[in-house]
Amino acid sequence: MWNLNLLQNIESGVKNLMLHKLRSLLTMLGMVFGVASVIAMLSIGEGASKQALEDIRKLGSTNIIINAVKPSEDEAAASVRTFLSVYGLLYDDEARIQESFETVTRTVPVKVVRKQGRLYERALELRIVGTTASWFELVQRPMIAGRALIFQDEQSLASVCVLTEYGARRLLATRGAIGEALRIGNVYFTVVGIVKSEQGQSADIQTPDEKVDAYIPLAVARARFGDVNFQRTTGSQETEKVELHQLIVEVRANDDVEPTAEGIRAMLKRFHKKEDYRLSVPLTLLRQAEATKRTFNIVLGSIAAISLLVGGIGIMNIMLASVTERTREIGVRRAIGAKRKEIILQFLIETVVLSVIGGLIGIGIGISIPWTVTFFAGMPTVVTASSLVLSAGISIAIGIIFGLYPAVRAANLDPIAALRHE
């Protein structure tokens, strides 16, 4: 019986709303835009945060990345005259880190040289990365073809290289990739593998690879290219001596990462007269990004909540006007025996129907906005089930909260005064 009365009240509520189609539609717009903005903002924020977190995780949560940085005074001096700039990480730094910290499981040294790569008639400026086989274990990247560097390459001083996918496509084109002889500078290297490179989207996330990398054994890079590089620019010639451009340190466990990083920072400060290095701790960046994500979601949710609040106020305003218009109807219903709770239920159902329909339309629009942003702007977005459930719950809650006062006001009307109302 109670279910039958509820269905009749819902049917009556829908009919009353349909009597004023335009007014009902305009009232729902507040809910539509509010719910759509909640889903769209949370989806865009979730997508951006997920991309940043994924970039950081790929660097390894137990890794510490140390990059060589050219001091500003060296840059200023090199711009006005021929200048020998000596900076960066040392081979001794790697040895000291391995010997001084029990929490360090292994280190991966990296030497970088920029040279032109040439294959037949094709040429491309490459970043030559001299490193060890462990690089491909700490910085995990999918192998597209062939193999990565192995320890035997280092021991035998093999002239082999692994290209990134972008460089391989530019240089090799339609030719077979593996086994080709690639000329780098004046030295020929055999291409033994192609790896997919991935670059971070944030300035705070410096990945160890670029899209034009060619990886060769570190011992070969030292023997063939040395530690001194010459760069000629307009009006000056710059000579740089850098032993290591990067050092990746793997730590035993997550809890050891930050204490070890502090220890390494203190040690480098002791042996380097100038700050020609920079430490990046992916685990710290990961925690900062997660905290930023939470703050970002709160801010976006608050902005969207204001839209929903405006929509709820609009519903309350319309329902108060509806109570005034239907005062005589309320009096008639009370006179023939309708109870206060039935009057409350009648008006409450109308507000809930308004908010739920507006919420459903808003969910549809809210889902389409992130898809449109991803399609046209290429920005990653993630529509989560929690955002949909949250939006649906909010729309129902707003219908109840903002419809309760008009419904109670209608139920409390004096039946005699209501019947006399013109």
PAKE-425101 format. One line per field, with one value per residue (C-alpha): y, z negated, x. Coordinates in steps of 0.2 Angstrom, whole numbers, padded with zeros to 4 digits, always signed. Layout:
! residues N
north	c(Y, ...)
up	c(Z, ...)
east	c(X, ...)
//
This chain:
! residues 422
north	c(+0000, +0012, +0008, +0012, +0029, +0033, +0029, +0039, +0054, +0052, +0052, +0067, +0076, +0073, +0080, +0095, +0099, +0096, +0109, +0122, +0114, +0129, +0134, +0116, +0116, +0132, +0126, +0110, +0119, +0124, +0105, +0101, +0112, +0109, +0090, +0092, +0103, +0091, +0077, +0087, +0095, +0080, +0070, +0083, +0084, +0065, +0063, +0076, +0069, +0052, +0056, +0065, +0051, +0038, +0048, +0048, +0030, +0025, +0033, +0020, +0024, +0017, +0027, +0043, +0053, +0064, +0076, +0086, +0105, +0118, +0132, +0149, +0158, +0146, +0150, +0168, +0166, +0155, +0168, +0180, +0170, +0154, +0145, +0128, +0123, +0109, +0103, +0089, +0072, +0062, +0044, +0045, +0051, +0034, +0024, +0034, +0032, +0013, +0012, +0024, +0018, +0001, +0005, +0007, -0009, -0002, +0013, +0017, +0030, +0040, +0050, +0061, +0067, +0075, +0069, +0067, +0050, +0045, +0030, +0031, +0047, +0050, +0061, +0065, +0074, +0061, +0062, +0048, +0040, +0030, +0019, +0001, -0014, -0009, +0006, -0004, -0013, +0003, +0013, +0001, +0004, -0008, -0016, -0014, -0025, -0033, -0033, -0020, -0018, -0032, -0033, -0042, -0027, -0017, -0029, -0032, -0014, -0019, -0005, -0008, +0004, +0004, +0017, +0025, +0022, +0040, +0040, +0023, +0029, +0044, +0036, +0018, +0022, +0007, -0002, -0017, -0010, -0023, -0026, -0009, +0000, +0017, +0030, +0041, +0054, +0045, +0028, +0014, +0006, -0009, -0007, -0021, -0015, -0002, +0004, +0015, +0031, +0040, +0058, +0067, +0080, +0091, +0102, +0094, +0077, +0075, +0057, +0050, +0047, +0058, +0053, +0055, +0044, +0031, +0020, +0013, +0005, +0017, +0011, +0013, +0031, +0035, +0027, +0035, +0052, +0055, +0067, +0084, +0091, +0106, +0117, +0131, +0146, +0163, +0173, +0160, +0142, +0132, +0117, +0107, +0093, +0082, +0065, +0059, +0069, +0058, +0045, +0034, +0026, +0012, +0011, -0005, +0000, +0015, +0020, +0021, +0033, +0050, +0047, +0041, +0056, +0067, +0058, +0059, +0077, +0080, +0070, +0079, +0095, +0090, +0085, +0098, +0116, +0122, +0116, +0108, +0094, +0092, +0078, +0071, +0059, +0052, +0045, +0063, +0070, +0056, +0060, +0079, +0075, +0064, +0079, +0091, +0079, +0079, +0098, +0100, +0089, +0098, +0115, +0109, +0100, +0116, +0126, +0113, +0113, +0132, +0128, +0114, +0126, +0139, +0125, +0120, +0138, +0139, +0123, +0130, +0147, +0138, +0126, +0141, +0150, +0133, +0132, +0150, +0146, +0129, +0136, +0132, +0115, +0111, +0117, +0106, +0091, +0094, +0097, +0080, +0071, +0072, +0072, +0084, +0070, +0067, +0085, +0085, +0069, +0077, +0092, +0083, +0071, +0085, +0093, +0076, +0072, +0089, +0087, +0069, +0072, +0087, +0076, +0063, +0075, +0083, +0066, +0064, +0081, +0078, +0062, +0070, +0085, +0075, +0064, +0080, +0088, +0072, +0071, +0089, +0094, +0077, +0080, +0064, +0063, +0050, +0048, +0038, +0028, +0038, +0054, +0048, +0040, +0056, +0067, +0056, +0056, +0075, +0078, +0067, +0075, +0093, +0088, +0083, +0097, +0111, +0104, +0100, +0118, +0122, +0105, +0108, +0126, +0118, +0105, +0118, +0129, +0132, +0122, +0135, +0149, +0140, +0137, +0155, +0159, +0167)
up	c(+0000, -0005, +0012, +0021, +0013, +0016, +0035, +0035, +0027, +0039, +0054, +0047, +0044, +0062, +0069, +0058, +0065, +0083, +0081, +0080, +0092, +0095, +0077, +0072, +0086, +0080, +0062, +0067, +0076, +0059, +0055, +0073, +0073, +0055, +0057, +0074, +0067, +0052, +0064, +0077, +0064, +0054, +0070, +0077, +0060, +0058, +0076, +0073, +0056, +0063, +0077, +0065, +0053, +0067, +0073, +0056, +0052, +0068, +0061, +0047, +0029, +0023, +0034, +0031, +0047, +0046, +0061, +0066, +0067, +0074, +0062, +0067, +0065, +0078, +0090, +0088, +0091, +0106, +0115, +0117, +0120, +0123, +0107, +0099, +0088, +0076, +0066, +0063, +0055, +0053, +0055, +0037, +0032, +0037, +0028, +0012, +0013, +0015, +0001, -0012, -0012, -0016, -0010, +0008, +0018, +0034, +0044, +0063, +0070, +0085, +0097, +0110, +0127, +0141, +0158, +0175, +0180, +0198, +0208, +0227, +0232, +0216, +0202, +0184, +0169, +0155, +0137, +0134, +0117, +0110, +0096, +0090, +0092, +0075, +0083, +0092, +0075, +0064, +0078, +0085, +0103, +0115, +0128, +0145, +0154, +0151, +0134, +0121, +0116, +0107, +0095, +0109, +0120, +0106, +0103, +0121, +0126, +0140, +0152, +0150, +0147, +0142, +0150, +0144, +0155, +0161, +0167, +0175, +0185, +0191, +0195, +0201, +0209, +0219, +0217, +0205, +0188, +0179, +0186, +0195, +0194, +0187, +0188, +0173, +0175, +0183, +0175, +0181, +0169, +0172, +0168, +0156, +0149, +0150, +0134, +0130, +0121, +0110, +0105, +0090, +0093, +0078, +0076, +0059, +0066, +0076, +0084, +0087, +0106, +0121, +0137, +0147, +0136, +0142, +0127, +0128, +0115, +0103, +0106, +0125, +0122, +0111, +0124, +0139, +0134, +0118, +0104, +0113, +0125, +0137, +0141, +0153, +0153, +0161, +0155, +0142, +0140, +0125, +0118, +0105, +0094, +0086, +0080, +0076, +0081, +0071, +0057, +0053, +0035, +0030, +0012, +0003, -0003, -0003, -0021, -0017, -0002, -0010, -0024, -0011, +0001, -0014, -0017, +0001, +0002, -0013, -0006, +0011, +0003, -0006, +0010, +0022, +0020, +0030, +0031, +0048, +0045, +0041, +0032, +0038, +0026, +0035, +0019, +0012, +0028, +0027, +0010, +0015, +0030, +0020, +0007, +0022, +0029, +0013, +0012, +0030, +0029, +0013, +0022, +0038, +0027, +0018, +0034, +0041, +0024, +0026, +0042, +0034, +0020, +0032, +0040, +0024, +0019, +0036, +0033, +0016, +0023, +0036, +0024, +0012, +0027, +0031, +0013, +0014, +0031, +0024, +0007, +0011, +0018, +0001, -0008, +0001, -0002, -0020, -0021, -0014, -0026, -0019, -0033, -0035, -0031, -0014, -0010, -0014, -0004, +0011, +0012, +0007, +0021, +0034, +0028, +0028, +0046, +0052, +0044, +0049, +0068, +0067, +0060, +0073, +0087, +0078, +0077, +0095, +0099, +0086, +0094, +0111, +0106, +0101, +0117, +0127, +0118, +0121, +0139, +0144, +0132, +0129, +0110, +0100, +0090, +0079, +0075, +0059, +0052, +0036, +0045, +0053, +0037, +0027, +0040, +0040, +0021, +0020, +0032, +0022, +0006, +0013, +0018, +0000, -0009, +0001, +0004, -0014, -0020, -0006, -0009, -0028, -0025, -0014, -0027, -0041, -0031, -0040, -0030, -0033, -0028, -0013, -0007, -0008, +0002, +0019)
east	c(+0000, +0014, +0023, +0007, +0005, +0024, +0022, +0006, +0015, +0029, +0017, +0008, +0025, +0030, +0014, +0015, +0032, +0027, +0014, +0028, +0040, +0051, +0052, +0056, +0070, +0078, +0077, +0086, +0100, +0109, +0110, +0115, +0130, +0134, +0135, +0144, +0157, +0160, +0163, +0173, +0185, +0188, +0191, +0204, +0212, +0213, +0220, +0234, +0239, +0239, +0251, +0263, +0262, +0265, +0280, +0288, +0285, +0294, +0309, +0309, +0304, +0320, +0331, +0341, +0346, +0361, +0363, +0378, +0374, +0385, +0388, +0381, +0398, +0405, +0391, +0394, +0413, +0411, +0400, +0414, +0430, +0437, +0435, +0439, +0424, +0427, +0412, +0400, +0401, +0417, +0421, +0427, +0410, +0402, +0416, +0413, +0394, +0396, +0409, +0400, +0382, +0377, +0359, +0365, +0363, +0371, +0375, +0373, +0385, +0380, +0391, +0383, +0390, +0381, +0387, +0379, +0373, +0374, +0367, +0369, +0362, +0352, +0359, +0353, +0360, +0360, +0363, +0376, +0373, +0388, +0382, +0381, +0369, +0361, +0354, +0341, +0336, +0334, +0326, +0314, +0309, +0301, +0313, +0305, +0318, +0334, +0342, +0349, +0367, +0375, +0390, +0400, +0399, +0407, +0421, +0425, +0424, +0411, +0406, +0387, +0373, +0354, +0344, +0327, +0312, +0312, +0330, +0328, +0313, +0322, +0339, +0334, +0317, +0312, +0328, +0331, +0335, +0346, +0363, +0365, +0382, +0378, +0392, +0393, +0407, +0421, +0416, +0405, +0393, +0382, +0364, +0359, +0343, +0329, +0321, +0305, +0309, +0297, +0299, +0291, +0278, +0283, +0298, +0301, +0302, +0318, +0319, +0336, +0332, +0327, +0319, +0336, +0347, +0359, +0366, +0383, +0395, +0402, +0420, +0418, +0412, +0427, +0439, +0431, +0426, +0435, +0430, +0433, +0420, +0422, +0408, +0409, +0397, +0397, +0412, +0418, +0424, +0419, +0428, +0420, +0428, +0414, +0418, +0400, +0384, +0373, +0373, +0358, +0359, +0348, +0343, +0338, +0321, +0309, +0312, +0331, +0329, +0328, +0341, +0353, +0349, +0353, +0370, +0375, +0371, +0382, +0396, +0395, +0395, +0411, +0421, +0414, +0419, +0405, +0387, +0389, +0376, +0357, +0349, +0332, +0322, +0308, +0300, +0300, +0292, +0279, +0274, +0273, +0263, +0251, +0248, +0246, +0233, +0223, +0224, +0219, +0204, +0198, +0200, +0191, +0178, +0174, +0172, +0160, +0151, +0147, +0138, +0128, +0124, +0117, +0107, +0100, +0095, +0087, +0076, +0071, +0066, +0055, +0047, +0043, +0035, +0026, +0019, +0012, +0004, -0004, -0010, -0028, -0024, -0015, -0030, -0042, -0030, -0029, -0048, -0052, -0040, -0022, -0009, +0005, +0018, +0009, +0010, +0029, +0031, +0022, +0033, +0049, +0046, +0045, +0061, +0070, +0063, +0070, +0087, +0089, +0084, +0096, +0109, +0107, +0109, +0124, +0132, +0130, +0137, +0151, +0157, +0157, +0168, +0183, +0182, +0181, +0196, +0206, +0201, +0205, +0218, +0227, +0226, +0224, +0208, +0201, +0182, +0181, +0166, +0168, +0165, +0149, +0143, +0147, +0138, +0122, +0122, +0125, +0110, +0099, +0105, +0102, +0084, +0080, +0089, +0083, +0066, +0063, +0059, +0046, +0038, +0037, +0030, +0017, +0012, +0011, -0002, -0018, -0031, -0045, -0034, -0027, -0045, -0049, -0033, -0036)
//
